Amino acid sequence: MKALDLRKIGKPYFGYEDIARVLNISPNSAKVAASRYVKAGILIRIKRNLYVLFENWAVMSLEQKFTIANLIQVPSYISLMTALGYYEITTQLQQDYIESVGVRRTKDITIEKTVFRYTKIKPELYSGFKRMRGFFIAEPEKAFVDALYLQSLGRRSIDTSSLDVDKLDWPMVLQISKSFPKSTRRLVKRYERFGKT
């Protein structure tokens, strides 16, 4: 079966060019083949010209899914409770739910029961992240301030009991929060008391 040759691509995600190369077909034929393989349940379409083998999706690491989250909406970075969970600062985690921050519209994209949530923030607040193991993720302190910002707007609530705020660098939290509205800074001050134990 020619579809088995897709395993030779050897990458967790790929596009038409990779399909064309391993199947020895033209890029246009690769588009048709990709569509056919999605319908047959062999490939999962992530977005235009980005695919994953169905058999690989179930065994993907969280970090590989973080990389895919970055690719679904560009630019974006992993943040909020997903990042805080990754850094082991919160226990408030939802299975198969990856939160990112971006400058485009807020939306949810569901791929094979994994929800990729993108929350829009103002471009001037789009900072405080780093590239790590192939994906972009907020610094722990920025993920925390991002979450408080959304709480100050009434767009989310944070379970205080799930947070270990002692793990945060509080001077950095205060520095980052200076760019945010007063309502966010007030919440930061409230949480700062918990972080000085």
C-alpha positions as CSV (number, residue, x, y, z in Angstrom):
1,M,0.0,0.0,0.0
2,K,1.5,3.3,-1.1
3,A,0.2,5.1,2.0
4,L,2.7,3.1,4.1
5,D,5.5,5.0,2.4
6,L,4.3,8.1,4.3
7,R,6.1,6.6,7.3
8,K,9.4,7.2,5.5
9,I,8.9,11.0,5.9
10,G,10.2,10.5,9.4
11,K,8.8,13.8,10.8
12,P,6.0,14.2,13.3
13,Y,4.2,16.6,10.9
14,F,4.7,17.4,7.2
15,G,3.3,19.1,4.1
16,Y,2.6,18.4,0.4
17,E,6.3,18.6,-0.5
18,D,7.2,15.7,1.8
19,I,4.2,13.6,0.5
20,A,5.3,14.3,-3.1
21,R,8.9,13.3,-2.3
22,V,8.2,9.9,-0.6
23,L,5.4,8.9,-3.0
24,N,7.4,10.2,-6.1
25,I,4.4,12.3,-7.3
26,S,3.9,15.9,-8.2
27,P,3.0,18.5,-5.6
28,N,-0.5,18.8,-7.1
29,S,-1.0,15.0,-7.0
30,A,0.2,15.1,-3.3
31,K,-2.6,17.5,-2.5
32,V,-5.1,15.1,-3.9
33,A,-3.5,12.2,-2.2
34,A,-3.5,14.0,1.2
35,S,-7.2,14.7,0.9
36,R,-7.9,11.1,0.1
37,Y,-5.7,9.8,3.0
38,V,-7.5,12.2,5.4
39,K,-10.9,10.7,4.3
40,A,-9.4,7.2,4.7
41,G,-8.3,8.0,8.3
42,I,-4.6,7.6,7.5
43,L,-3.7,11.3,7.9
44,I,-5.0,14.0,10.2
45,R,-5.2,17.5,8.7
46,I,-3.9,20.1,11.1
47,K,-4.4,23.0,8.8
48,R,-3.7,23.8,5.1
49,N,-0.5,21.9,4.0
50,L,0.1,20.5,7.5
51,Y,-0.6,16.8,8.3
52,V,0.1,14.1,10.9
53,L,-0.1,10.4,10.4
54,F,-3.1,9.1,12.4
55,E,-1.0,6.4,14.0
56,N,1.5,9.0,15.3
57,W,-1.1,11.3,16.8
58,A,-2.0,9.0,19.7
59,V,1.7,8.7,20.8
60,M,2.7,12.3,20.4
61,S,4.3,13.9,23.4
62,L,2.8,17.0,25.0
63,E,5.8,19.0,23.7
64,Q,5.2,17.9,20.1
65,K,1.6,19.0,20.5
66,F,2.9,22.4,21.8
67,T,4.9,22.7,18.6
68,I,1.8,22.0,16.6
69,A,-0.2,24.5,18.6
70,N,2.4,27.1,17.6
71,L,2.0,26.2,13.9
72,I,-1.8,26.2,13.9
73,Q,-1.9,29.9,14.7
74,V,1.1,32.0,13.8
75,P,2.3,33.9,15.8
76,S,1.3,32.3,19.2
77,Y,2.9,30.9,22.3
78,I,1.8,28.4,24.9
79,S,0.6,30.3,28.0
80,L,-2.0,30.5,30.8
81,M,-2.8,27.3,32.8
82,T,-1.1,25.0,30.2
83,A,2.2,26.7,30.7
84,L,1.8,26.9,34.4
85,G,1.0,23.2,34.5
86,Y,4.1,22.5,32.3
87,Y,6.2,24.4,34.9
88,E,4.4,22.5,37.7
89,I,3.1,25.8,39.2
90,T,-0.6,24.6,39.1
91,T,-2.5,21.4,39.4
92,Q,-5.5,22.9,37.6
93,L,-5.1,21.1,34.3
94,Q,-7.6,19.9,31.7
95,Q,-6.7,16.8,29.8
96,D,-6.2,17.3,26.0
97,Y,-6.6,21.1,26.3
98,I,-3.8,23.3,25.2
99,E,-4.0,27.1,25.8
100,S,-2.1,29.6,23.7
101,V,-1.9,33.4,23.5
102,G,-1.8,35.2,20.1
103,V,-2.6,38.5,18.5
104,R,-5.2,37.2,16.1
105,R,-8.8,36.3,17.0
106,T,-9.8,34.1,20.0
107,K,-10.9,30.7,18.8
108,D,-10.9,27.0,19.7
109,I,-9.7,24.3,17.2
110,T,-10.4,20.7,18.0
111,I,-8.3,18.0,16.4
112,E,-9.0,14.4,17.4
113,K,-10.4,15.4,20.8
114,T,-7.6,17.7,21.7
115,V,-8.7,21.3,22.0
116,F,-6.3,24.1,21.0
117,R,-7.6,27.3,22.5
118,Y,-6.2,30.6,21.2
119,T,-6.8,33.8,23.2
120,K,-6.2,37.2,21.7
121,I,-4.3,39.8,23.6
122,K,-3.2,43.3,22.6
123,P,0.0,43.3,20.4
124,E,1.8,45.4,23.0
125,L,1.3,42.6,25.6
126,Y,2.6,39.9,23.2
127,S,6.0,39.3,24.8
128,G,7.6,37.4,27.7
129,F,8.0,34.0,25.9
130,K,10.9,31.9,24.8
131,R,11.7,29.1,22.4
132,M,12.2,25.8,24.1
133,R,12.6,22.3,22.6
134,G,11.1,23.5,19.3
135,F,8.1,25.4,20.7
136,F,7.4,28.9,22.0
137,I,6.1,29.1,25.6
138,A,5.6,31.9,28.0
139,E,8.0,32.4,30.9
140,P,6.3,31.1,34.1
141,E,5.8,34.7,35.3
142,K,4.3,35.9,32.0
143,A,1.9,32.9,31.9
144,F,0.7,33.9,35.4
145,V,0.3,37.6,34.5
146,D,-1.5,36.6,31.2
147,A,-3.9,34.5,33.3
148,L,-4.5,37.4,35.7
149,Y,-5.1,39.7,32.8
150,L,-7.9,37.5,31.5
151,Q,-9.3,37.2,35.0
152,S,-9.3,41.0,35.3
153,L,-11.3,41.2,32.1
154,G,-13.8,38.6,33.4
155,R,-12.8,36.1,30.7
156,R,-11.5,33.4,33.1
157,S,-11.2,32.5,36.8
158,I,-8.2,31.0,38.6
159,D,-8.4,28.5,41.3
160,T,-6.0,30.0,43.9
161,S,-5.7,26.7,45.8
162,S,-4.2,25.1,42.7
163,L,-1.3,27.5,42.4
164,D,2.1,27.2,44.0
165,V,3.0,30.9,43.7
166,D,6.2,30.5,45.7
167,K,7.7,29.0,42.6
168,L,7.4,32.4,40.8
169,D,10.1,35.1,40.6
170,W,8.0,37.9,42.1
171,P,10.3,40.8,41.1
172,M,9.9,39.5,37.5
173,V,6.1,39.2,37.9
174,L,5.9,42.8,39.1
175,Q,8.1,44.0,36.3
176,I,6.0,42.2,33.6
177,S,2.7,43.4,35.1
178,K,3.8,47.1,34.6
179,S,2.8,46.8,30.9
180,F,-0.7,45.6,31.9
181,P,-3.8,47.6,32.9
182,K,-4.4,48.7,36.5
183,S,-7.0,46.0,37.1
184,T,-4.4,43.3,36.3
185,R,-1.8,45.0,38.5
186,R,-4.3,45.0,41.4
187,L,-4.7,41.2,41.1
188,V,-1.0,40.8,40.9
189,K,-0.6,42.7,44.2
190,R,-3.3,40.5,45.8
191,Y,-1.5,37.3,44.8
192,E,1.9,38.7,45.8
193,R,0.9,38.3,49.4
194,F,0.6,34.6,48.9
195,G,4.0,34.5,47.3
196,K,5.9,35.9,50.3
197,T,5.6,33.0,52.6
